[in-house]
Amino acid sequence: MSREQHQPGSGPVPAAAPSNEATAKEVTATALGPWPGDDPLEAARIIRGELGSPHLPFLAELPDRGVGSDALGRTASLLEELAVDVQPHGWRLVDRPGKDMRRAAAALSTDLNVLADVAGAEDVSAGGLKVQLVGPLSLAAGLHLHNGERVLLDYGARRDLTASLAAGVGGYLNRAAAAVPGARLVVQVDEPAVAAVLGGTIPTASGYRTLRAVAVSEAREAWRLVLDALREAGATEVVVAFPEIEAPIELALAAGADGIALPLKALTNRQWEQVAGAVEAGKQFWAGALNVPSGGPLPRVADCVESVWRPWRQLGLPPSLLGAVRVAPSAGLAGCTPAQATAVLGRLTQVADGLNQQALG
């Protein structure tokens, strides 16, 4: 890899010289949101205990609790003037809220109330709090219309869903801010289905054909609408998170994202070049530097540090810009045991410390 190999993707990274404040930041750690078990009190205590300042604790998602505690259901409960319920094929838009939407809203309220209790008992609270939600593209891919087809099928339904999400995020952030007064609010916008949405590979209800790809311009504007609403509601940093795919990094940044979150194992040389350009433009990079083990030992700290530091050197990026990095697992932790998930958070803070040593060296 070299900086001369850069190839533009779906659009230019917005140019902005990194400030002195940005370059002085240190590498920190966080995780993606999904957490094992069904106890929000235990989750909040562990997460805030392991990810104290300067790291970024997060509001846990506990899908083991069932309907409404999954990422899609939690985000759907935020919708303004749209309602959902659960059918055998998944979450569906309906005329009025029912028990499924009320269950999702109640679970989120419980989590925020528990977080408020845990944070309120701390002698010193972390300076930030991260919350997560499903982005408009993946939400349209995951929710269904009355006829069983996905919202993704219908342009007007996609537009209304994006507007509803943008209108509903303010209340979510207001409640999160009230739970941890004074904390900087960071929002992670998850787009797990983005490759299929932009590639036109999601099947119709019949399975005989696929839904038409969403235009890049529409995707950019959908993200822009939601990201702008999050900032207006008080978010200080909004990062778009992608899974292990050829991620549309430059498209997300062109829509106004403050950074992107990606598992390192997914990055091609070209995408590392895009990451480098983003970092040089003052953007954040959340590096999925720790592959979540399936029952085996955690990766060594030195190996995780090297997975970031080696390409960093090869790209000619200065150590002073490492403060743009936040290390995270490569995937959510819901499939781990609570003890394993706790160990992952501890290992991530060690990786952050190792990278900070490289920045000093």
C-alpha positions as CSV (number, residue, x, y, z in Angstrom):
1,M,0.0,0.0,0.0
2,S,1.0,3.5,-0.7
3,R,-0.8,6.8,-0.7
4,E,-0.2,7.1,-4.5
5,Q,-2.5,4.1,-5.0
6,H,-5.7,5.9,-3.9
7,Q,-8.7,5.4,-6.2
8,P,-11.8,7.5,-5.7
9,G,-14.9,5.6,-4.7
10,S,-18.4,6.9,-4.8
11,G,-17.4,10.5,-4.1
12,P,-14.7,12.6,-2.6
13,V,-14.0,12.7,1.1
14,P,-14.9,16.1,2.3
15,A,-11.7,18.1,2.7
16,A,-10.9,19.5,6.1
17,A,-7.5,19.9,7.7
18,P,-7.4,18.1,11.1
19,S,-7.3,20.5,14.0
20,N,-4.6,20.5,16.7
21,E,-7.3,19.3,19.1
22,A,-8.0,16.3,16.9
23,T,-4.4,15.3,16.5
24,A,-3.9,15.5,20.3
25,K,-6.6,13.0,21.0
26,E,-5.7,9.5,22.2
27,V,-6.9,6.1,20.9
28,T,-9.9,4.9,22.8
29,A,-12.1,1.8,22.9
30,T,-15.8,1.0,22.5
31,A,-18.0,-1.9,21.3
32,L,-20.8,-2.1,18.8
33,G,-23.8,-2.4,21.1
34,P,-25.2,-6.0,21.1
35,W,-24.5,-7.6,24.5
36,P,-25.2,-11.1,26.0
37,G,-27.9,-11.9,28.5
38,D,-31.1,-10.2,29.5
39,D,-30.1,-8.1,32.5
40,P,-29.7,-4.4,31.6
41,L,-28.3,-3.6,35.1
42,E,-25.5,-6.2,34.9
43,A,-24.8,-5.0,31.3
44,A,-24.6,-1.3,32.3
45,R,-22.4,-2.0,35.3
46,I,-19.9,-4.1,33.3
47,I,-19.8,-1.8,30.3
48,R,-19.3,1.4,32.3
49,G,-16.8,-0.3,34.6
50,E,-14.6,-1.6,31.7
51,L,-15.0,1.5,29.5
52,G,-14.3,4.3,31.9
53,S,-12.8,7.6,30.8
54,P,-11.3,8.2,28.2
55,H,-13.1,5.2,26.6
56,L,-16.6,5.3,25.2
57,P,-19.3,3.3,27.1
58,F,-22.5,2.4,25.3
59,L,-26.1,1.6,25.9
60,A,-26.3,-2.2,25.5
61,E,-28.7,-3.9,23.1
62,L,-29.9,-7.2,24.7
63,P,-31.5,-9.3,21.9
64,D,-31.7,-12.3,24.2
65,R,-34.7,-10.6,25.8
66,G,-36.7,-11.3,22.6
67,V,-39.1,-9.3,20.5
68,G,-38.5,-5.6,20.7
69,S,-35.0,-5.8,22.1
70,D,-33.4,-6.6,18.8
71,A,-31.7,-3.7,16.9
72,L,-34.5,-3.5,14.3
73,G,-37.3,-3.5,16.8
74,R,-35.6,-0.9,19.0
75,T,-35.1,1.4,16.1
76,A,-38.6,0.9,14.8
77,S,-39.9,1.9,18.3
78,L,-38.4,5.4,17.6
79,L,-40.5,6.0,14.5
80,E,-42.7,9.1,14.5
81,E,-46.2,8.7,13.2
82,L,-45.5,5.2,11.9
83,A,-46.2,2.0,13.8
84,V,-44.9,-1.6,13.6
85,D,-45.8,-5.0,14.8
86,V,-44.3,-8.5,14.4
87,Q,-45.5,-11.1,11.9
88,P,-44.0,-14.5,11.0
89,H,-41.9,-12.8,8.3
90,G,-40.6,-10.1,10.6
91,W,-41.4,-6.5,11.6
92,R,-44.2,-4.9,9.6
93,L,-45.6,-1.3,9.3
94,V,-49.2,-1.1,10.6
95,D,-51.8,1.6,11.1
96,R,-51.5,1.9,14.9
97,P,-49.1,0.8,17.7
98,G,-49.8,-2.6,19.3
99,K,-48.2,-4.7,21.9
100,D,-45.0,-5.4,20.0
101,M,-44.2,-1.7,19.5
102,R,-45.1,-1.0,23.2
103,R,-42.9,-3.9,24.3
104,A,-39.9,-2.4,22.3
105,A,-40.5,1.1,23.7
106,A,-40.8,-0.3,27.2
107,A,-37.5,-2.2,26.9
108,L,-35.7,0.9,25.7
109,S,-37.2,3.0,28.5
110,T,-36.1,0.3,31.1
111,D,-32.5,0.3,29.7
112,L,-32.3,4.1,29.9
113,N,-33.7,4.2,33.4
114,V,-31.2,1.5,34.5
115,L,-28.4,3.5,32.8
116,A,-29.4,6.6,34.7
117,D,-29.3,4.7,38.0
118,V,-25.8,3.2,37.3
119,A,-24.3,6.5,36.0
120,G,-25.9,8.4,38.9
121,A,-24.1,6.2,41.4
122,E,-20.7,6.7,39.9
123,D,-18.1,8.9,41.6
124,V,-16.7,10.0,38.2
125,S,-18.7,9.3,35.0
126,A,-17.2,8.8,31.6
127,G,-17.3,11.8,29.4
128,G,-19.2,10.2,26.6
129,L,-22.1,7.9,25.9
130,K,-22.7,6.0,22.7
131,V,-26.2,4.9,21.5
132,Q,-26.9,2.9,18.4
133,L,-29.7,2.7,15.8
134,V,-30.3,1.0,12.5
135,G,-29.8,3.4,9.6
136,P,-32.5,4.2,7.0
137,L,-31.3,1.8,4.3
138,S,-31.2,-1.3,6.5
139,L,-34.4,-0.2,8.2
140,A,-36.2,-0.2,4.8
141,A,-34.7,-3.6,4.0
142,G,-35.8,-5.0,7.4
143,L,-39.4,-3.7,7.7
144,H,-42.3,-5.0,5.6
145,L,-45.4,-3.4,4.1
146,H,-48.9,-4.8,4.6
147,N,-48.6,-7.0,1.6
148,G,-45.5,-8.7,2.9
149,E,-43.0,-7.0,0.6
150,R,-40.2,-5.0,2.1
151,V,-40.4,-1.2,2.5
152,L,-37.4,-1.1,0.2
153,L,-39.7,-2.0,-2.7
154,D,-41.6,1.4,-2.6
155,Y,-39.8,4.8,-3.1
156,G,-42.6,6.7,-1.3
157,A,-42.5,4.2,1.6
158,R,-38.7,4.5,1.8
159,R,-39.0,8.3,1.8
160,D,-41.7,8.3,4.5
161,L,-39.7,5.9,6.7
162,T,-36.5,8.0,6.5
163,A,-38.5,11.1,7.4
164,S,-40.2,9.2,10.3
165,L,-36.8,8.0,11.7
166,A,-35.3,11.5,11.4
167,A,-38.3,12.9,13.3
168,G,-38.1,10.3,16.0
169,V,-34.4,10.3,16.9
170,G,-34.6,13.6,18.9
171,G,-36.6,12.0,21.7
172,Y,-34.2,9.1,21.9
173,L,-31.2,11.4,22.3
174,N,-33.0,13.6,24.7
175,R,-33.7,10.7,27.0
176,A,-30.1,9.4,26.6
177,A,-28.8,12.9,27.6
178,A,-31.1,12.9,30.6
179,A,-29.8,9.5,31.7
180,V,-26.2,10.7,31.8
181,P,-26.2,14.4,32.2
182,G,-23.3,16.2,30.7
183,A,-22.1,13.3,28.6
184,R,-21.1,13.8,25.0
185,L,-23.6,11.9,22.9
186,V,-22.1,9.7,20.2
187,V,-24.4,7.9,17.7
188,Q,-23.5,4.8,15.8
189,V,-25.8,4.3,12.7
190,D,-25.7,0.7,11.7
191,E,-26.1,-0.3,8.1
192,P,-25.7,-4.1,8.0
193,A,-27.8,-4.5,4.8
194,V,-26.1,-1.7,2.8
195,A,-24.3,-3.9,0.3
196,A,-27.5,-5.7,-0.6
197,V,-29.6,-2.5,-0.8
198,L,-27.1,-0.7,-3.1
199,G,-26.4,-3.9,-5.1
200,G,-30.0,-4.9,-5.7
201,T,-29.7,-8.4,-4.3
202,I,-32.5,-8.5,-1.7
203,P,-35.2,-11.0,-2.9
204,T,-38.9,-10.1,-3.2
205,A,-41.5,-11.8,-1.1
206,S,-42.0,-14.4,-3.8
207,G,-38.3,-15.1,-4.1
208,Y,-38.4,-15.1,-7.9
209,R,-36.7,-11.8,-8.4
210,T,-34.8,-9.2,-6.5
211,L,-35.7,-5.6,-5.4
212,R,-34.2,-2.8,-7.5
213,A,-31.0,-1.3,-6.1
214,V,-31.4,2.0,-4.3
215,A,-29.7,4.8,-6.2
216,V,-26.5,6.2,-4.6
217,S,-28.0,9.7,-4.6
218,E,-31.0,8.5,-2.6
219,A,-28.8,6.7,-0.1
220,R,-26.7,9.7,0.4
221,E,-29.7,12.0,1.0
222,A,-31.4,9.5,3.3
223,W,-28.2,9.4,5.5
224,R,-27.9,13.1,5.3
225,L,-31.4,13.6,6.6
226,V,-31.0,11.3,9.6
227,L,-27.4,12.5,10.4
228,D,-28.6,16.1,10.4
229,A,-31.5,15.3,12.7
230,L,-29.1,13.5,15.1
231,R,-26.8,16.5,15.2
232,E,-29.7,18.9,15.8
233,A,-30.8,16.6,18.7
234,G,-27.3,17.0,20.3
235,A,-25.1,14.3,18.9
236,T,-21.5,15.5,19.0
237,E,-20.2,12.6,16.7
238,V,-22.1,10.4,14.3
239,V,-20.4,7.4,12.8
240,V,-21.8,5.0,10.2
241,A,-21.0,1.3,10.9
242,F,-20.7,-1.3,8.2
243,P,-20.2,-5.1,8.4
244,E,-17.6,-7.1,6.6
245,I,-18.3,-5.9,3.1
246,E,-16.8,-3.6,0.4
247,A,-18.2,-0.6,2.3
248,P,-19.3,2.6,0.7
249,I,-16.9,4.7,2.9
250,E,-16.8,7.8,0.8
251,L,-20.5,7.8,0.3
252,A,-21.2,7.8,4.0
253,L,-18.6,10.6,4.5
254,A,-20.1,12.6,1.7
255,A,-23.5,12.4,3.5
256,G,-21.9,14.1,6.5
257,A,-20.8,11.2,8.7
258,D,-18.0,12.2,11.2
259,G,-16.5,8.8,10.6
260,I,-16.9,5.1,9.7
261,A,-16.7,1.9,11.7
262,L,-15.4,-1.2,9.9
263,P,-13.9,-4.6,10.8
264,L,-10.3,-4.5,9.8
265,K,-10.5,-8.0,8.2
266,A,-12.9,-6.5,5.6
267,L,-10.6,-3.8,4.4
268,T,-9.0,-4.0,0.9
269,N,-5.9,-1.9,0.0
270,R,-8.2,0.5,-1.8
271,Q,-10.4,0.9,1.3
272,W,-7.4,1.4,3.5
273,E,-6.5,4.3,1.1
274,Q,-10.0,5.7,1.6
275,V,-9.7,5.4,5.4
276,A,-6.3,7.2,5.2
277,G,-7.9,10.0,3.2
278,A,-10.7,10.3,5.7
279,V,-8.4,10.4,8.7
280,E,-6.3,13.1,7.0
281,A,-9.5,15.1,6.4
282,G,-10.2,15.0,10.2
283,K,-12.7,12.1,10.2
284,Q,-12.9,9.3,12.8
285,F,-12.1,5.6,12.1
286,W,-13.5,3.0,14.4
287,A,-11.3,0.0,13.7
288,G,-12.8,-3.5,14.3
289,A,-9.4,-4.7,15.5
290,L,-10.5,-7.6,17.7
291,N,-12.1,-10.6,16.0
292,V,-14.6,-12.0,18.5
293,P,-13.6,-15.6,19.4
294,S,-16.1,-18.5,19.3
295,G,-15.1,-20.0,22.7
296,G,-11.4,-19.7,22.0
297,P,-8.8,-17.4,23.6
298,L,-8.8,-13.7,22.8
299,P,-6.4,-12.4,20.2
300,R,-3.1,-11.2,21.6
301,V,-2.8,-7.5,22.3
302,A,0.3,-7.2,20.2
303,D,-1.5,-8.8,17.2
304,C,-4.4,-6.4,17.5
305,V,-2.1,-3.4,17.8
306,E,-0.2,-4.6,14.7
307,S,-3.4,-5.0,12.7
308,V,-3.8,-1.2,12.9
309,W,-0.2,0.0,13.2
310,R,1.2,-1.9,10.2
311,P,-1.1,-0.5,7.5
312,W,-0.9,2.9,9.3
313,R,2.9,2.9,8.7
314,Q,2.6,1.5,5.2
315,L,0.2,4.3,4.2
316,G,2.6,6.9,5.5
317,L,0.1,8.2,8.1
318,P,1.9,10.0,11.0
319,P,1.6,8.5,14.6
320,S,0.1,11.9,15.6
321,L,-3.1,11.0,13.7
322,L,-3.7,7.8,15.6
323,G,-6.0,9.8,17.9
324,A,-8.6,9.5,15.1
325,V,-8.8,5.7,15.9
326,R,-11.3,4.1,18.2
327,V,-10.8,0.3,18.6
328,A,-13.8,-2.0,18.7
329,P,-14.6,-5.7,18.2
330,S,-15.2,-6.8,14.6
331,A,-18.8,-7.8,15.5
332,G,-21.4,-7.5,18.3
333,L,-20.9,-9.5,21.5
334,A,-24.4,-10.9,21.9
335,G,-23.1,-14.4,21.1
336,C,-20.5,-14.4,23.9
337,T,-21.0,-15.2,27.5
338,P,-21.1,-12.1,29.8
339,A,-17.6,-13.1,31.1
340,Q,-16.3,-13.4,27.5
341,A,-17.8,-10.0,26.5
342,T,-16.3,-8.4,29.6
343,A,-12.9,-9.8,28.7
344,V,-13.3,-8.4,25.2
345,L,-13.8,-4.9,26.6
346,G,-10.7,-5.3,28.8
347,R,-8.6,-6.5,25.9
348,L,-9.8,-3.5,23.8
349,T,-8.6,-1.0,26.3
350,Q,-5.2,-2.8,26.3
351,V,-5.1,-2.5,22.5
352,A,-5.9,1.2,22.8
353,D,-3.1,1.6,25.3
354,G,-0.7,-0.2,22.9
355,L,-1.6,2.1,20.0
356,N,-1.1,5.1,22.2
357,Q,2.4,3.9,23.0
358,Q,3.1,3.7,19.3
359,A,1.8,7.3,18.9
360,L,4.3,8.4,21.6
361,G,7.1,6.4,20.2
